[in-house]
Amino acid sequence: MKLSILTTAAFTLSIGLLSSCNDTNKEHNSNSTQEVLTDAETPNKAIKLADFPASPDFPNAQIAIKDVKTALQGKDSVKVTINYDVKGYELKHQTGSDNAKECNNSKDGQHIHFILDNKPYAALYEPTHSFVVPINSKHYVMSFLSRSYHESLKNKEAGVLLYFAIDDKGVYKVLDNPSSPMIFYSRPKGDYVGDDTKNILLDFYVYNTTLSPDGNKVRATINGNTFSFDQWKPMFIQNTTMGAMKVKLELLDKDGNLITGDNTVVERDVQLAAQEPVK
């Protein structure tokens, strides 16, 4: 698997063949060679990606939406409460893996990543969540199960998408989920301090598509360094400089063109610091 040449400065990075979302062990144990190219934005210390070690698999884990309740909040907004049904997976349990020591890990354990309109997710440790949206609006809610160190479960039943509308009277209506390919941003997120800056999880959630050498791909741009993925797999971002880090994810077709439509491009800014306070 090769990356496009952005500058003349290039080095080889072994990141492993990326696997299908239903074969966690294989996705972490295969090997390939990938070129990682740097941008003049980071000429002295090039960001690189490294394999993410194999994680415990949860093939029977499932999440579904049990029900959705709404209530008007004044004249212009609606409170939405989603109740989830989680099976085969224990929320608030620490995932039994050395990965919890290698990267940022939640002390509160396993959780749900709740993503509203591809904004930074909320970590849910209970199977219910309330949020407020304006009337006369449409929204996507992507929810998936996460290990305690924020790596998503990628088996099909471990994620659920809700597409809904609130009309001008505040009435909630479920809409048909689009069939077009989409990508939802997960990690990195927020601030990273000290040892947490050594291995930063890069993870995303693809929907209505698979990734393959001859099919759709994901392009990740991290502080000007560009990487291409033809299979779905988490990675470690390493060799980063302290300060701001900008991450952009784009969903591409088999010819390398940007796929148009909802949730095909998303950007996020995070902050890295050797110690508190984060500036």
C-alpha positions as a LaTeX table, in Angstrom:
\begin{tabular}{lrrr}
\hline
Residue & $x$ (\AA) & $y$ (\AA) & $z$ (\AA) \\
\hline
Met1 & 0.00 & 0.00 & 0.00 \\
Lys2 & 1.57 & 3.33 & $-1.14$ \\
Leu3 & 0.97 & 6.92 & $-0.24$ \\
Ser4 & 1.02 & 9.75 & $-2.78$ \\
Ile5 & 4.29 & 11.78 & $-2.86$ \\
Leu6 & 3.69 & 15.24 & $-1.46$ \\
Thr7 & 7.33 & 16.28 & $-1.05$ \\
Thr8 & 10.71 & 14.84 & $-1.90$ \\
Ala9 & 11.30 & 13.92 & 1.73 \\
Ala10 & 10.01 & 10.41 & 2.28 \\
Phe11 & 10.67 & 7.52 & 4.55 \\
Thr12 & 9.33 & 4.01 & 4.82 \\
Leu13 & 6.92 & 3.03 & 7.54 \\
Ser14 & 5.69 & $-0.48$ & 8.23 \\
Ile15 & 2.10 & $-0.22$ & 9.38 \\
Gly16 & 0.59 & $-3.66$ & 8.62 \\
Leu17 & $-2.10$ & $-4.69$ & 6.22 \\
Leu18 & $-5.41$ & $-3.27$ & 7.28 \\
Ser19 & $-8.14$ & $-5.84$ & 7.91 \\
Ser20 & $-11.87$ & $-6.18$ & 7.68 \\
Cys21 & $-13.93$ & $-4.80$ & 10.52 \\
Asn22 & $-14.96$ & $-8.30$ & 11.60 \\
Asp23 & $-11.44$ & $-9.72$ & 12.04 \\
Thr24 & $-9.69$ & $-7.76$ & 14.76 \\
Asn25 & $-6.84$ & $-10.18$ & 15.35 \\
Lys26 & $-5.88$ & $-10.45$ & 11.69 \\
Glu27 & $-6.10$ & $-6.70$ & 11.21 \\
His28 & $-3.44$ & $-6.18$ & 13.84 \\
Asn29 & $-1.05$ & $-9.00$ & 12.97 \\
Ser30 & $-0.38$ & $-8.56$ & 9.25 \\
Asn31 & 2.51 & $-6.47$ & 7.92 \\
Ser32 & 3.15 & $-4.24$ & 4.92 \\
Thr33 & 5.37 & $-1.32$ & 3.99 \\
Gln34 & 4.06 & 2.20 & 3.58 \\
Glu35 & 5.78 & 5.43 & 2.63 \\
Val36 & 5.17 & 8.36 & 4.95 \\
Leu37 & 5.87 & 11.77 & 3.48 \\
Thr38 & 6.52 & 14.96 & 5.37 \\
Asp39 & 5.44 & 18.50 & 4.69 \\
Ala40 & 7.53 & 21.64 & 5.17 \\
Glu41 & 5.19 & 22.43 & 8.04 \\
Thr42 & 7.10 & 19.92 & 10.21 \\
Pro43 & 10.57 & 19.69 & 8.57 \\
Asn44 & 12.60 & 18.69 & 11.62 \\
Lys45 & 10.43 & 16.10 & 13.28 \\
Ala46 & 8.19 & 14.16 & 10.93 \\
Ile47 & 5.04 & 12.60 & 12.33 \\
Lys48 & 4.82 & 8.87 & 11.77 \\
Leu49 & 2.25 & 6.13 & 12.26 \\
Ala50 & 2.86 & 2.82 & 14.02 \\
Asp51 & 0.89 & $-0.39$ & 14.37 \\
Phe52 & $-1.70$ & $-0.50$ & 17.09 \\
Pro53 & $-1.30$ & $-3.80$ & 19.00 \\
Ala54 & $-4.05$ & $-6.38$ & 18.89 \\
Ser55 & $-6.98$ & $-5.67$ & 21.21 \\
Pro56 & $-9.46$ & $-8.02$ & 22.88 \\
Asp57 & $-12.28$ & $-8.83$ & 20.50 \\
Phe58 & $-15.95$ & $-8.64$ & 21.45 \\
Pro59 & $-17.73$ & $-10.46$ & 18.58 \\
Asn60 & $-21.08$ & $-10.58$ & 20.39 \\
Ala61 & $-21.15$ & $-6.91$ & 21.40 \\
Gln62 & $-24.24$ & $-5.06$ & 20.23 \\
Ile63 & $-25.71$ & $-1.61$ & 20.58 \\
Ala64 & $-29.18$ & $-0.54$ & 19.48 \\
Ile65 & $-31.46$ & 2.40 & 20.16 \\
Lys66 & $-34.23$ & 1.31 & 22.51 \\
Asp67 & $-36.24$ & 4.51 & 22.28 \\
Val68 & $-36.00$ & 8.27 & 21.73 \\
Lys69 & $-37.92$ & 10.83 & 23.77 \\
Thr70 & $-38.22$ & 14.54 & 23.07 \\
Ala71 & $-39.42$ & 17.61 & 24.92 \\
Leu72 & $-39.70$ & 21.24 & 23.85 \\
Gln73 & $-37.22$ & 23.60 & 25.50 \\
Gly74 & $-38.72$ & 27.05 & 25.18 \\
Lys75 & $-39.80$ & 28.08 & 21.68 \\
Asp76 & $-36.68$ & 27.37 & 19.68 \\
Ser77 & $-35.16$ & 24.06 & 20.80 \\
Val78 & $-35.91$ & 20.47 & 21.70 \\
Lys79 & $-34.33$ & 18.19 & 24.29 \\
Val80 & $-33.67$ & 14.75 & 22.84 \\
Thr81 & $-33.05$ & 11.73 & 25.08 \\
Ile82 & $-31.74$ & 8.48 & 23.57 \\
Asn83 & $-31.95$ & 5.24 & 25.51 \\
Tyr84 & $-29.58$ & 2.53 & 24.27 \\
Asp85 & $-29.76$ & $-1.23$ & 24.52 \\
Val86 & $-26.25$ & $-2.67$ & 25.01 \\
Lys87 & $-25.69$ & $-6.43$ & 24.90 \\
Gly88 & $-22.57$ & $-8.58$ & 25.12 \\
Tyr89 & $-20.49$ & $-5.67$ & 26.39 \\
Glu90 & $-19.91$ & $-4.26$ & 29.86 \\
Leu91 & $-19.91$ & $-0.49$ & 30.14 \\
Lys92 & $-17.54$ & 1.00 & 32.78 \\
His93 & $-15.33$ & $-2.12$ & 32.72 \\
Gln94 & $-11.59$ & $-1.68$ & 32.13 \\
Thr95 & $-10.59$ & $-3.41$ & 28.89 \\
Gly96 & $-8.08$ & $-6.15$ & 29.66 \\
Ser97 & $-5.21$ & $-5.15$ & 27.38 \\
Asp98 & $-1.71$ & $-3.70$ & 27.62 \\
Asn99 & $-2.97$ & $-1.01$ & 25.24 \\
Ala100 & $-4.52$ & 0.67 & 28.27 \\
Lys101 & $-0.97$ & 1.42 & 29.42 \\
Glu102 & 0.31 & 2.47 & 26.00 \\
Cys103 & $-2.07$ & 5.34 & 25.27 \\
Asn104 & $-4.70$ & 7.55 & 26.83 \\
Asn105 & $-7.09$ & 5.36 & 28.83 \\
Ser106 & $-10.35$ & 6.28 & 30.55 \\
Lys107 & $-10.31$ & 5.57 & 34.28 \\
Asp108 & $-14.08$ & 5.12 & 34.00 \\
Gly109 & $-13.74$ & 2.16 & 31.64 \\
Gln110 & $-15.54$ & 1.03 & 28.51 \\
His111 & $-18.13$ & 3.35 & 27.08 \\
Ile112 & $-20.21$ & 4.52 & 24.13 \\
His113 & $-18.91$ & 7.14 & 21.72 \\
Phe114 & $-21.81$ & 9.48 & 20.99 \\
Ile115 & $-21.14$ & 11.65 & 17.91 \\
Leu116 & $-23.65$ & 14.34 & 16.99 \\
Asp117 & $-23.19$ & 15.79 & 13.49 \\
Asn118 & $-19.53$ & 14.69 & 13.40 \\
Lys119 & $-18.59$ & 16.97 & 16.28 \\
Pro120 & $-16.28$ & 15.77 & 19.10 \\
Tyr121 & $-17.87$ & 12.79 & 20.77 \\
Ala122 & $-19.29$ & 12.49 & 24.26 \\
Ala123 & $-18.20$ & 9.40 & 26.21 \\
Leu124 & $-21.26$ & 7.70 & 27.70 \\
Tyr125 & $-20.80$ & 5.35 & 30.64 \\
Glu126 & $-24.52$ & 4.83 & 31.08 \\
Pro127 & $-26.82$ & 3.72 & 28.21 \\
Thr128 & $-28.74$ & 6.99 & 28.02 \\
His129 & $-27.94$ & 10.50 & 26.85 \\
Ser130 & $-29.76$ & 13.83 & 26.49 \\
Phe131 & $-28.86$ & 16.75 & 24.25 \\
Val132 & $-30.52$ & 19.86 & 22.83 \\
Val133 & $-31.01$ & 20.75 & 19.15 \\
Pro134 & $-32.84$ & 23.67 & 17.50 \\
Ile135 & $-36.25$ & 23.30 & 15.90 \\
Asn136 & $-36.43$ & 23.02 & 12.11 \\
Ser137 & $-33.17$ & 21.06 & 11.84 \\
Lys138 & $-31.76$ & 17.68 & 10.77 \\
His139 & $-29.08$ & 15.67 & 12.56 \\
Tyr140 & $-26.91$ & 12.58 & 12.45 \\
Val141 & $-26.10$ & 10.63 & 15.60 \\
Met142 & $-23.41$ & 7.97 & 15.26 \\
Ser143 & $-23.03$ & 5.77 & 18.35 \\
Phe144 & $-20.58$ & 2.91 & 18.77 \\
Leu145 & $-19.03$ & 0.88 & 21.56 \\
Ser146 & $-15.52$ & 1.78 & 22.66 \\
Arg147 & $-12.83$ & 0.04 & 24.66 \\
Ser148 & $-11.60$ & 1.87 & 27.76 \\
Tyr149 & $-8.67$ & 3.32 & 25.76 \\
His150 & $-11.11$ & 4.72 & 23.18 \\
Glu151 & $-10.57$ & 2.22 & 20.35 \\
Ser152 & $-13.87$ & 1.57 & 18.59 \\
Leu153 & $-15.40$ & $-1.87$ & 18.18 \\
Lys154 & $-15.77$ & $-2.40$ & 14.45 \\
Asn155 & $-18.11$ & $-5.35$ & 14.16 \\
Lys156 & $-21.34$ & $-4.30$ & 12.46 \\
Glu157 & $-23.65$ & $-4.71$ & 15.45 \\
Ala158 & $-21.40$ & $-2.55$ & 17.69 \\
Gly159 & $-22.44$ & 0.70 & 15.99 \\
Val160 & $-25.74$ & 2.36 & 15.14 \\
Leu161 & $-26.62$ & 5.46 & 13.09 \\
Leu162 & $-29.68$ & 7.63 & 13.72 \\
Tyr163 & $-30.75$ & 10.30 & 11.22 \\
Phe164 & $-33.62$ & 12.47 & 12.39 \\
Ala165 & $-35.37$ & 15.81 & 11.94 \\
Ile166 & $-37.07$ & 18.29 & 14.23 \\
Asp167 & $-39.74$ & 20.24 & 12.36 \\
Asp168 & $-40.73$ & 23.86 & 12.88 \\
Lys169 & $-43.19$ & 22.83 & 15.59 \\
Gly170 & $-40.60$ & 20.81 & 17.49 \\
Val171 & $-41.90$ & 17.41 & 16.35 \\
Tyr172 & $-39.29$ & 14.63 & 16.12 \\
Lys173 & $-39.21$ & 12.39 & 13.03 \\
Val174 & $-36.87$ & 9.52 & 12.16 \\
Leu175 & $-35.45$ & 9.81 & 8.64 \\
Asp176 & $-34.15$ & 7.03 & 6.43 \\
Asn177 & $-30.42$ & 6.56 & 6.84 \\
Pro178 & $-28.61$ & 7.52 & 3.62 \\
Ser179 & $-26.95$ & 4.75 & 1.65 \\
Ser180 & $-23.96$ & 6.94 & 0.70 \\
Pro181 & $-20.49$ & 6.30 & 2.22 \\
Met182 & $-19.66$ & 8.26 & 5.36 \\
Ile183 & $-16.83$ & 8.63 & 7.84 \\
Phe184 & $-17.15$ & 9.71 & 11.47 \\
Tyr185 & $-14.20$ & 11.12 & 13.39 \\
Ser186 & $-13.32$ & 9.51 & 16.72 \\
Arg187 & $-9.70$ & 10.02 & 17.88 \\
Pro188 & $-7.51$ & 11.95 & 18.59 \\
Lys189 & $-9.61$ & 14.27 & 20.74 \\
Gly190 & $-9.02$ & 17.03 & 23.26 \\
Asp191 & $-5.75$ & 17.58 & 25.13 \\
Tyr192 & $-2.81$ & 15.18 & 25.55 \\
Val193 & $-0.25$ & 15.72 & 28.30 \\
Gly194 & 3.03 & 14.01 & 29.18 \\
Asp195 & 3.23 & 10.29 & 28.42 \\
Asp196 & $-0.13$ & 10.43 & 26.61 \\
Thr197 & 1.61 & 12.32 & 23.77 \\
Lys198 & 3.90 & 9.37 & 22.94 \\
Asn199 & 1.22 & 7.16 & 21.41 \\
Ile200 & $-1.88$ & 9.00 & 20.20 \\
Leu201 & $-4.70$ & 6.83 & 18.92 \\
Leu202 & $-5.93$ & 7.57 & 15.40 \\
Asp203 & $-9.33$ & 5.96 & 14.95 \\
Phe204 & $-12.43$ & 6.64 & 12.87 \\
Tyr205 & $-15.71$ & 4.95 & 11.99 \\
Val206 & $-16.71$ & 4.23 & 8.41 \\
Tyr207 & $-20.36$ & 3.65 & 7.50 \\
Asn208 & $-22.02$ & 2.36 & 4.32 \\
Thr209 & $-18.66$ & 1.40 & 2.86 \\
Thr210 & $-15.63$ & $-0.83$ & 3.12 \\
Leu211 & $-12.05$ & 0.16 & 2.40 \\
Ser212 & $-9.87$ & $-1.75$ & $-0.05$ \\
Pro213 & $-6.87$ & $-1.32$ & $-2.39$ \\
Asp214 & $-9.24$ & $-1.27$ & $-5.37$ \\
Gly215 & $-12.08$ & 0.60 & $-3.67$ \\
Asn216 & $-12.72$ & 3.46 & $-1.28$ \\
Lys217 & $-9.95$ & 4.77 & 0.96 \\
Val218 & $-9.44$ & 7.20 & 3.82 \\
Arg219 & $-6.92$ & 10.01 & 3.62 \\
Ala220 & $-5.64$ & 11.40 & 6.93 \\
Thr221 & $-3.70$ & 14.66 & 7.00 \\
Ile222 & $-1.93$ & 15.34 & 10.30 \\
Asn223 & $-0.09$ & 18.67 & 10.54 \\
Gly224 & 0.62 & 18.53 & 6.81 \\
Asn225 & 1.69 & 14.85 & 6.77 \\
Thr226 & $-0.59$ & 12.76 & 4.57 \\
Phe227 & $-1.41$ & 9.07 & 4.99 \\
Ser228 & $-3.73$ & 6.81 & 3.01 \\
Phe229 & $-5.62$ & 3.78 & 4.35 \\
Asp230 & $-7.15$ & 1.06 & 2.20 \\
Gln231 & $-8.47$ & $-0.97$ & 5.12 \\
Trp232 & $-10.13$ & $-0.07$ & 8.43 \\
Lys233 & $-7.71$ & $-0.16$ & 11.35 \\
Pro234 & $-6.56$ & 2.03 & 14.26 \\
Met235 & $-3.00$ & 3.37 & 14.37 \\
Phe236 & $-0.67$ & 5.15 & 16.79 \\
Ile237 & 0.42 & 8.70 & 15.89 \\
Gln238 & 4.01 & 9.10 & 17.08 \\
Asn239 & 6.95 & 11.51 & 16.92 \\
Thr240 & 4.72 & 14.53 & 17.39 \\
Thr241 & 5.77 & 18.02 & 18.43 \\
Met242 & 4.12 & 19.78 & 21.35 \\
Gly243 & 1.45 & 22.34 & 20.60 \\
Ala244 & $-1.45$ & 22.29 & 18.17 \\
Met245 & $-2.14$ & 19.26 & 16.02 \\
Lys246 & $-4.64$ & 19.44 & 13.18 \\
Val247 & $-6.18$ & 16.21 & 11.89 \\
Lys248 & $-8.27$ & 16.00 & 8.73 \\
Leu249 & $-10.03$ & 12.85 & 7.51 \\
Glu250 & $-11.38$ & 12.51 & 3.97 \\
Leu251 & $-13.24$ & 9.67 & 2.30 \\
Leu252 & $-11.93$ & 8.97 & $-1.22$ \\
Asp253 & $-13.22$ & 6.83 & $-4.08$ \\
Lys254 & $-11.20$ & 4.16 & $-5.91$ \\
Asp255 & $-9.63$ & 6.83 & $-8.14$ \\
Gly256 & $-8.51$ & 9.00 & $-5.23$ \\
Asn257 & $-11.24$ & 11.59 & $-5.68$ \\
Leu258 & $-13.08$ & 13.05 & $-2.71$ \\
Ile259 & $-16.48$ & 11.43 & $-2.21$ \\
Thr260 & $-19.15$ & 14.10 & $-1.94$ \\
Gly261 & $-22.11$ & 14.08 & 0.41 \\
Asp262 & $-22.76$ & 14.28 & 4.10 \\
Asn263 & $-20.00$ & 13.25 & 6.51 \\
Thr264 & $-17.22$ & 12.67 & 4.00 \\
Val265 & $-14.73$ & 15.27 & 5.34 \\
Val266 & $-14.09$ & 16.16 & 8.97 \\
Glu267 & $-11.36$ & 18.17 & 10.73 \\
Arg268 & $-10.34$ & 18.38 & 14.36 \\
Asp269 & $-7.80$ & 20.39 & 16.38 \\
Val270 & $-6.13$ & 18.88 & 19.46 \\
Gln271 & $-3.48$ & 20.16 & 21.83 \\
Leu272 & $-0.29$ & 18.41 & 23.02 \\
Ala273 & 1.82 & 19.48 & 25.98 \\
Ala274 & 4.78 & 18.02 & 27.85 \\
Gln275 & 3.15 & 19.03 & 31.11 \\
Glu276 & 0.25 & 21.00 & 32.54 \\
Pro277 & $-1.01$ & 23.58 & 31.84 \\
Val278 & $-1.92$ & 22.95 & 28.22 \\
Lys279 & $-1.46$ & 26.17 & 26.25 \\
\hline
\end{tabular}
